[in-house]
Amino acid sequence: AHFLEYCKRECHFFNGTERVRLLDRYFYNGEERVRFDSDWGEFRAVTELGRPSAEYWNSQKDFLEQRRAAVDTYCRHNYGVVESFTVQR
């Protein structure tokens, strides 16, 4: 038996870094179960099986603040690296 669990982190930039949106999407066997959206500032379950994780992570204030800060510490921090070789859309 085996399983696949992974997180996909997406940074969406609008007008350079004027507006930035971070999505952390958590998958189990190809099904998205939980999502952190910086526009919401919290984790939300995508499926019922993701609800316990979302509730637990939202109760961990340090972890939640770390995710909220990732818009700056991860997305904006890395913007200059990716901006040089991506096509503006």
Backbone hydrogen bonds, N-H to C=O, Kabsch-Sander energy under -0.5 kcal/mol:
donor,donor_aa,acceptor,acceptor_aa,energy
6,Y,27,F,-1.8
8,K,25,R,-3.0
9,R,7,C,-0.5
10,E,8,K,-0.5
10,E,23,L,-3.1
12,H,10,E,-0.5
12,H,21,R,-3.0
13,F,11,C,-0.5
14,F,19,R,-2.6
18,E,15,N,-1.7
19,R,14,F,-1.8
21,R,12,H,-2.5
23,L,10,E,-2.7
24,D,36,F,-2.5
25,R,8,K,-2.7
25,R,23,L,-0.6
26,Y,24,D,-0.5
26,Y,34,V,-2.9
27,F,6,Y,-3.3
28,Y,31,E,-2.2
29,N,4,L,-3.9
31,E,28,Y,-1.7
32,E,30,G,-0.5
33,R,26,Y,-2.9
34,V,26,Y,-1.3
35,R,44,R,-2.3
36,F,24,D,-2.9
37,D,35,R,-0.5
37,D,42,E,-1.2
38,S,22,L,-2.6
40,W,37,D,-1.3
41,G,37,D,-2.5
42,E,37,D,-0.8
44,R,35,R,-2.7
46,V,33,R,-3.2
47,T,33,R,-1.4
50,G,47,T,-1.2
51,R,47,T,-0.5
51,R,48,E,-1.1
54,A,50,G,-2.4
55,E,51,R,-2.7
56,Y,52,P,-2.3
57,W,53,S,-3.0
58,N,54,A,-2.2
59,S,55,E,-1.0
59,S,56,Y,-0.7
60,Q,56,Y,-0.7
60,Q,57,W,-0.8
61,K,59,S,-1.2
64,L,60,Q,-2.6
65,E,61,K,-2.4
66,Q,62,D,-2.0
67,R,63,F,-1.9
68,R,64,L,-2.3
69,A,65,E,-2.2
70,A,66,Q,-0.9
70,A,67,R,-0.6
71,V,68,R,-0.9
72,D,69,A,-1.5
73,T,69,A,-2.5
74,Y,70,A,-2.0
75,C,70,A,-2.1
76,R,71,V,-2.5
77,H,72,D,-1.4
78,N,74,Y,-1.7
79,Y,75,C,-0.7
79,Y,76,R,-0.8
80,G,76,R,-0.5
81,V,78,N,-0.6
82,V,78,N,-1.8
83,E,79,Y,-2.9
84,S,80,G,-0.8
85,F,82,V,-1.2
86,T,82,V,-0.9
